[in-house]
Amino acid sequence: MSYFTDLMDGCDAAVRDRLGEQERVITIGRCADVTTTGDLDSAGAGWTYVMVTDRRVHWVPHITNATDVCSLDLDRVRTCTELHRRHRSALLMDHEPLVRLHFPPNGRPPNTTYTHGDPVLGSLSQTILGFSRPTAAAAEALKDQLARRGLEIPQVERADRLP
């Protein structure tokens, strides 16, 4: 086993401990929680563990802290847009306010650099999960589950950073 595999296994165990009764796992994978940074280029690094179920998307913002599990009920998602930048993609989901851990901006303008420090607990009405490519298994499963709920997911090509 590698250090990275051990971290991912720890995240998997932490998320599975929080699954609801009869909640069915569809797929697991890696992504990047770029909600506060808008930095889709960091999506390739994939230091965010993600699990898509038939009811929710669960993720650990940074796999080095498996206790920081975030969950979004897919029925709470109001809109979703798939953003593309070169070979990367992101799902920008607007939803009812969700109190969750996220990395706060580090005092620099959004979309210019990574955030630093520890995640904070706060209310967010938007979540952006970045993927290494639009065909990543977790991205496909998440889009499928949202489409099953009647959401149309437009695709937008971005030459610049995300919103």
Backbone as CSV, one residue per row, in Angstrom:
resi,resn,N_x,N_y,N_z,CA_x,CA_y,CA_z,C_x,C_y,C_z
1,MET,0.840,-1.189,0.000,0.000,0.000,0.000,0.882,1.247,0.000
2,SER,0.346,2.279,-0.605,1.061,3.547,-0.632,0.404,4.515,0.341
3,TYR,1.130,5.580,0.614,0.612,6.627,1.482,-0.710,7.164,0.937
4,PHE,-0.747,7.464,-0.372,-1.954,8.002,-0.997,-3.111,7.013,-0.888
5,THR,-2.861,5.737,-1.170,-3.904,4.707,-1.083,-4.431,4.600,0.341
6,ASP,-3.539,4.660,1.313,-3.967,4.615,2.716,-4.876,5.791,3.059
7,LEU,-4.532,6.982,2.566,-5.374,8.159,2.815,-6.748,7.990,2.176
8,MET,-6.778,7.517,0.933,-8.060,7.308,0.242,-8.900,6.254,0.966
9,ASP,-8.269,5.188,1.430,-8.992,4.146,2.174,-9.581,4.702,3.463
10,GLY,-8.842,5.583,4.135,-9.355,6.213,5.354,-10.572,7.081,5.068
11,CYS,-10.529,7.806,3.963,-11.671,8.642,3.567,-12.871,7.765,3.236
12,ASP,-12.617,6.677,2.515,-13.697,5.771,2.132,-14.398,5.223,3.376
13,ALA,-13.626,4.806,4.356,-14.206,4.265,5.589,-15.012,5.339,6.321
14,ALA,-14.483,6.560,6.386,-15.180,7.648,7.078,-16.504,7.980,6.404
15,VAL,-16.519,8.009,5.077,-17.758,8.324,4.356,-18.751,7.184,4.496
16,ARG,-18.300,5.951,4.340,-19.208,4.803,4.462,-19.858,4.733,5.839
17,ASP,-19.153,5.184,6.873,-19.734,5.211,8.223,-20.915,6.170,8.319
18,ARG,-21.011,7.127,7.402,-22.067,8.148,7.439,-23.204,7.886,6.455
19,LEU,-23.132,6.800,5.713,-24.184,6.522,4.735,-25.519,6.257,5.414
20,GLY,-26.588,6.720,4.780,-27.927,6.479,5.298,-28.354,5.044,5.026
21,GLU,-29.389,4.635,5.735,-29.928,3.291,5.512,-30.365,3.157,4.065
22,GLN,-29.994,2.083,3.446,-30.340,1.757,2.072,-29.802,2.761,1.044
23,GLU,-28.853,3.600,1.449,-28.203,4.490,0.490,-27.214,3.640,-0.310
24,ARG,-27.348,3.679,-1.614,-26.566,2.802,-2.484,-25.398,3.561,-3.108
25,VAL,-24.193,3.027,-2.929,-22.998,3.623,-3.513,-22.972,3.317,-5.011
26,ILE,-22.765,4.353,-5.813,-22.663,4.184,-7.255,-21.200,4.130,-7.669
27,THR,-20.416,5.092,-7.204,-18.989,5.090,-7.529,-18.227,5.956,-6.547
28,ILE,-16.930,5.736,-6.503,-16.030,6.580,-5.726,-14.938,7.078,-6.665
29,GLY,-14.268,8.131,-6.259,-13.190,8.643,-7.087,-12.484,9.804,-6.428
30,ARG,-11.811,10.577,-7.279,-11.055,11.739,-6.830,-11.529,12.955,-7.605
31,CYS,-11.438,14.089,-6.956,-11.764,15.351,-7.596,-11.039,16.443,-6.831
32,ALA,-11.433,17.666,-7.019,-10.907,18.781,-6.246,-12.072,19.687,-5.889
33,ASP,-12.200,19.999,-4.613,-13.220,20.951,-4.180,-12.659,22.338,-4.465
34,VAL,-13.118,22.946,-5.561,-12.613,24.255,-5.976,-13.650,25.351,-5.750
35,THR,-14.554,25.115,-4.810,-15.643,26.051,-4.537,-15.127,27.446,-4.231
36,THR,-14.130,27.571,-3.388,-13.663,28.896,-2.983,-12.476,29.389,-3.786
37,THR,-11.814,28.508,-4.523,-10.651,28.947,-5.300,-10.983,29.168,-6.761
38,GLY,-11.937,28.415,-7.301,-12.249,28.508,-8.715,-11.131,28.016,-9.603
39,ASP,-10.153,27.332,-9.028,-8.962,26.914,-9.756,-9.136,25.525,-10.335
40,LEU,-9.726,25.455,-11.514,-9.988,24.176,-12.149,-8.701,23.440,-12.507
41,ASP,-7.608,24.167,-12.703,-6.344,23.503,-13.007,-5.897,22.598,-11.865
42,SER,-6.342,22.860,-10.651,-5.965,22.006,-9.521,-6.784,20.724,-9.478
43,ALA,-7.784,20.586,-10.333,-8.637,19.398,-10.322,-7.871,18.137,-10.681
44,GLY,-6.795,18.274,-11.412,-6.022,17.105,-11.788,-5.295,16.484,-10.615
45,ALA,-5.000,17.299,-9.603,-4.280,16.784,-8.440,-5.142,15.797,-7.665
46,GLY,-6.429,16.055,-7.600,-7.374,15.120,-7.007,-7.148,14.783,-5.555
47,TRP,-6.920,15.791,-4.715,-6.729,15.536,-3.294,-8.046,15.572,-2.528
48,THR,-9.155,15.523,-3.241,-10.482,15.423,-2.631,-11.055,14.055,-2.966
49,TYR,-11.434,13.312,-1.931,-12.106,12.023,-2.116,-13.579,12.329,-2.383
50,VAL,-14.198,11.610,-3.325,-15.607,11.815,-3.628,-16.324,10.471,-3.756
51,MET,-17.542,10.421,-3.253,-18.409,9.250,-3.393,-19.779,9.737,-3.866
52,VAL,-20.279,9.112,-4.914,-21.615,9.436,-5.422,-22.518,8.256,-5.089
53,THR,-23.657,8.563,-4.460,-24.648,7.535,-4.148,-25.935,7.874,-4.878
54,ASP,-26.938,7.069,-4.668,-28.231,7.340,-5.286,-28.970,8.490,-4.607
55,ARG,-28.434,9.009,-3.501,-29.098,10.094,-2.771,-28.252,11.345,-2.592
56,ARG,-26.943,11.148,-2.441,-26.075,12.279,-2.104,-24.716,12.163,-2.797
57,VAL,-24.019,13.279,-2.792,-22.598,13.264,-3.122,-21.886,13.602,-1.810
58,HIS,-20.906,12.778,-1.483,-20.110,12.958,-0.271,-18.682,13.237,-0.715
59,TRP,-17.989,14.094,-0.012,-16.587,14.328,-0.336,-15.823,14.743,0.903
60,VAL,-14.522,14.485,0.863,-13.593,14.918,1.900,-12.707,15.959,1.224
61,PRO,-12.819,17.252,1.608,-12.115,18.319,0.893,-10.612,18.079,0.714
62,HIS,-9.974,17.509,1.697,-8.554,17.174,1.556,-8.317,15.839,2.246
63,ILE,-7.833,14.867,1.503,-7.769,13.489,1.997,-6.870,13.301,3.206
64,THR,-6.094,14.301,3.572,-5.258,14.154,4.764,-6.063,14.294,6.048
65,ASN,-7.342,14.672,5.943,-8.190,14.773,7.130,-9.530,14.093,6.848
66,ALA,-9.567,12.788,7.020,-10.745,11.984,6.677,-11.950,12.278,7.556
67,THR,-11.777,13.003,8.642,-12.925,13.308,9.499,-13.751,14.469,8.951
68,ASP,-13.227,15.190,7.974,-13.922,16.342,7.391,-14.787,15.916,6.213
69,VAL,-15.879,15.208,6.507,-16.758,14.706,5.452,-17.867,15.722,5.182
70,CYS,-18.041,16.070,3.910,-19.120,16.959,3.472,-20.121,16.127,2.680
71,SER,-21.383,16.460,2.790,-22.421,15.731,2.060,-23.464,16.703,1.539
72,LEU,-23.875,16.478,0.293,-24.910,17.290,-0.333,-26.008,16.364,-0.824
73,ASP,-27.216,16.576,-0.307,-28.386,15.828,-0.754,-28.692,16.270,-2.188
74,LEU,-28.695,15.336,-3.115,-28.884,15.673,-4.522,-30.252,16.276,-4.808
75,ASP,-31.229,16.018,-3.953,-32.552,16.625,-4.119,-32.529,18.119,-3.780
76,ARG,-31.466,18.604,-3.125,-31.351,20.014,-2.761,-30.674,20.846,-3.845
77,VAL,-30.148,20.180,-4.868,-29.460,20.896,-5.946,-30.511,21.541,-6.849
78,ARG,-30.410,22.865,-7.011,-31.371,23.612,-7.829,-30.946,23.667,-9.290
79,THR,-29.663,23.938,-9.520,-29.124,23.986,-10.879,-27.729,23.389,-10.877
80,CYS,-27.316,22.958,-12.054,-25.962,22.440,-12.225,-25.482,22.832,-13.616
81,THR,-24.264,23.310,-13.689,-23.631,23.641,-14.957,-22.303,22.912,-15.014
82,GLU,-22.029,22.310,-16.168,-20.738,21.654,-16.359,-19.817,22.629,-17.065
83,LEU,-18.715,22.953,-16.419,-17.752,23.900,-16.954,-16.543,23.135,-17.486
84,HIS,-16.059,23.530,-18.642,-14.888,22.888,-19.248,-13.791,23.914,-19.423
85,ARG,-12.586,23.500,-19.159,-11.408,24.318,-19.430,-10.304,23.367,-19.854
86,ARG,-9.948,23.427,-21.111,-9.036,22.458,-21.718,-9.594,21.065,-21.457
87,HIS,-8.837,20.163,-20.880,-9.337,18.803,-20.655,-9.993,18.630,-19.287
88,ARG,-9.993,19.644,-18.463,-10.600,19.571,-17.133,-12.082,19.924,-17.205
89,SER,-12.813,19.498,-16.186,-14.222,19.877,-16.096,-14.579,20.106,-14.636
90,ALA,-15.673,20.793,-14.419,-16.173,21.023,-13.063,-17.689,21.034,-13.109
91,LEU,-18.289,20.589,-12.027,-19.736,20.676,-11.876,-20.021,21.749,-10.839
92,LEU,-20.647,22.816,-11.310,-21.015,23.936,-10.458,-22.473,23.725,-10.067
93,MET,-22.695,23.437,-8.785,-24.041,23.137,-8.298,-24.519,24.235,-7.366
94,ASP,-25.665,24.829,-7.695,-26.334,25.776,-6.803,-27.359,24.987,-6.011
95,HIS,-27.408,25.250,-4.719,-28.273,24.465,-3.846,-28.702,25.289,-2.640
96,GLU,-29.625,24.738,-1.885,-30.027,25.380,-0.635,-28.783,25.523,0.229
97,PRO,-28.736,26.534,1.099,-27.546,26.710,1.944,-27.178,25.413,2.666
98,LEU,-25.906,25.131,2.640,-25.370,23.909,3.233,-24.226,24.307,4.153
99,VAL,-24.340,23.944,5.409,-23.254,24.193,6.348,-22.262,23.048,6.182
100,ARG,-21.038,23.406,5.762,-20.022,22.391,5.505,-18.638,22.992,5.657
101,LEU,-17.676,22.118,5.714,-16.294,22.560,5.754,-15.870,23.023,4.364
102,HIS,-15.088,24.080,4.320,-14.515,24.551,3.068,-13.259,25.345,3.388
103,PHE,-12.413,25.481,2.387,-11.205,26.265,2.566,-11.538,27.726,2.349
104,PRO,-11.256,28.574,3.338,-11.568,29.991,3.180,-10.577,30.662,2.246
105,PRO,-11.011,31.705,1.554,-10.055,32.470,0.755,-8.941,32.984,1.671
106,ASN,-7.742,33.080,1.144,-6.600,33.464,1.973,-6.253,34.941,1.860
107,GLY,-7.246,35.769,1.566,-7.017,37.202,1.498,-6.641,37.686,0.115
108,ARG,-6.414,36.760,-0.801,-6.090,37.135,-2.175,-7.372,37.111,-3.001
109,PRO,-7.385,37.770,-4.142,-8.588,37.725,-4.980,-8.941,36.290,-5.348
110,PRO,-10.224,35.964,-5.432,-10.619,34.613,-5.830,-10.024,34.261,-7.191
111,ASN,-9.857,32.992,-7.412,-9.395,32.451,-8.684,-7.939,32.765,-9.008
112,THR,-7.132,33.155,-8.035,-5.748,33.466,-8.358,-4.760,32.501,-7.736
113,THR,-5.116,31.835,-6.672,-4.163,30.952,-6.016,-4.889,29.962,-5.129
114,TYR,-4.175,28.972,-4.679,-4.760,28.025,-3.738,-5.017,28.720,-2.418
115,THR,-5.962,28.211,-1.664,-6.168,28.717,-0.315,-5.181,28.012,0.601
116,HIS,-4.961,28.571,1.741,-4.049,27.977,2.714,-4.762,27.865,4.045
117,GLY,-4.247,27.008,4.888,-4.790,26.885,6.222,-5.794,25.761,6.324
118,ASP,-6.458,25.746,7.440,-7.408,24.688,7.736,-8.787,25.051,7.204
119,PRO,-9.581,24.028,6.876,-10.956,24.319,6.452,-11.758,24.918,7.611
120,VAL,-12.774,25.688,7.260,-13.656,26.285,8.256,-15.070,25.799,8.006
121,LEU,-15.897,25.854,9.029,-17.297,25.489,8.912,-18.082,26.736,8.558
122,GLY,-18.849,26.668,7.491,-19.628,27.828,7.075,-20.726,27.417,6.128
123,SER,-21.631,28.348,5.854,-22.768,28.090,4.984,-22.426,28.517,3.562
124,LEU,-22.622,27.589,2.626,-22.391,27.870,1.217,-23.619,27.452,0.413
125,SER,-23.945,28.229,-0.614,-25.071,27.903,-1.488,-24.601,27.422,-2.848
126,GLN,-23.299,27.241,-2.969,-22.746,26.759,-4.225,-21.578,25.825,-3.905
127,THR,-21.490,24.758,-4.664,-20.382,23.825,-4.549,-19.848,23.578,-5.948
128,ILE,-18.515,23.631,-6.088,-17.880,23.354,-7.373,-16.874,22.229,-7.167
129,LEU,-17.156,21.097,-7.791,-16.244,19.959,-7.744,-15.582,19.826,-9.110
130,GLY,-14.258,19.878,-9.124,-13.490,19.786,-10.355,-12.968,18.378,-10.580
131,PHE,-12.960,17.965,-11.832,-12.521,16.622,-12.200,-11.422,16.711,-13.248
132,SER,-10.591,15.687,-13.312,-9.478,15.674,-14.255,-9.967,15.655,-15.698
133,ARG,-11.164,15.153,-15.904,-11.761,15.116,-17.242,-13.279,14.943,-17.088
134,PRO,-14.067,15.333,-18.075,-15.527,15.238,-17.951,-16.038,13.803,-17.918
135,THR,-15.220,12.857,-18.364,-15.654,11.458,-18.389,-15.202,10.670,-17.160
136,ALA,-14.654,11.341,-16.160,-14.286,10.652,-14.911,-15.533,9.963,-14.360
137,ALA,-15.363,8.772,-13.833,-16.511,7.972,-13.369,-17.381,8.733,-12.375
138,ALA,-16.761,9.431,-11.428,-17.548,10.162,-10.428,-18.306,11.320,-11.066
139,ALA,-17.691,12.009,-12.014,-18.368,13.112,-12.708,-19.562,12.587,-13.488
140,GLU,-19.371,11.494,-14.209,-20.460,10.895,-14.989,-21.606,10.448,-14.079
141,ALA,-21.278,9.813,-12.966,-22.311,9.333,-12.042,-23.081,10.496,-11.421
142,LEU,-22.363,11.555,-11.066,-23.022,12.714,-10.470,-23.959,13.385,-11.475
143,LYS,-23.500,13.546,-12.715,-24.356,14.131,-13.762,-25.590,13.259,-13.988
144,ASP,-25.394,11.953,-14.002,-26.515,11.033,-14.203,-27.543,11.151,-13.080
145,GLN,-27.076,11.205,-11.852,-28.005,11.307,-10.717,-28.761,12.635,-10.727
146,LEU,-28.092,13.710,-11.116,-28.780,15.002,-11.198,-29.788,15.018,-12.349
147,ALA,-29.427,14.405,-13.466,-30.355,14.322,-14.606,-31.589,13.504,-14.227
148,ARG,-31.408,12.474,-13.429,-32.543,11.658,-12.970,-33.513,12.483,-12.123
149,ARG,-33.032,13.571,-11.582,-33.873,14.456,-10.784,-34.456,15.583,-11.632
150,GLY,-34.301,15.477,-12.928,-34.909,16.435,-13.841,-34.063,17.663,-14.138
151,LEU,-32.825,17.699,-13.694,-31.983,18.860,-13.960,-31.335,18.744,-15.336
152,GLU,-31.418,19.829,-16.093,-30.652,19.913,-17.334,-29.290,20.463,-16.951
153,ILE,-28.237,19.914,-17.549,-26.881,20.321,-17.198,-26.203,20.897,-18.433
154,PRO,-26.305,22.219,-18.603,-25.647,22.829,-19.761,-24.127,22.767,-19.615
155,GLN,-23.445,22.731,-20.751,-21.990,22.721,-20.764,-21.490,24.079,-21.233
156,VAL,-20.500,24.603,-20.523,-19.941,25.909,-20.839,-18.431,25.748,-20.972
157,GLU,-17.886,26.209,-22.070,-16.440,26.203,-22.277,-15.878,27.488,-21.692
158,ARG,-14.852,27.362,-20.862,-14.249,28.529,-20.212,-12.793,28.654,-20.634
159,ALA,-12.392,29.806,-21.104,-10.993,30.044,-21.430,-10.261,30.609,-20.224
160,ASP,-11.026,31.180,-19.304,-10.421,31.773,-18.113,-10.737,30.911,-16.906
161,ARG,-10.517,31.442,-15.748,-10.807,30.719,-14.511,-12.308,30.633,-14.287
162,LEU,-12.690,29.778,-13.358,-14.101,29.577,-13.071,-14.659,30.776,-12.312
163,PRO,-15.994,30.835,-12.214,-16.616,31.975,-11.541,-16.193,32.079,-10.093
